Amino acid sequence: MYESLNNKVALVTGAGTGIGRAIAQRLADEGAYVMIVGRTASTLKETAACKERIKSLASGMAVLTFLSTMPGGHPSHRLPK
């Protein structure tokens, strides 16, 4: 059964180019609010400029900084050794 994406929130990684960009744009077309992350701020800005519902969250090291401020630290710190 198809569920509407209208007013849902999606997070797309690697959204600066290629498949990630296409996924972000399609989700926005389907009515979702899309947060994007990737390695290069300039390509994220280009992706975000395509659709009003797409917003850039972070790029490169900013993503690691954001994750490290979460309770429990970066998720890789909780991986089994």
Secondary structure, DSSP 8 states (H G I E B T S, - for coil): -----TT-EEEEESTTSHHHHHHHHHHHHTT-EEEEEES-HHHHHHHHHH-TTEEEEEETHHHHHHHHTSTT--GGGGS--
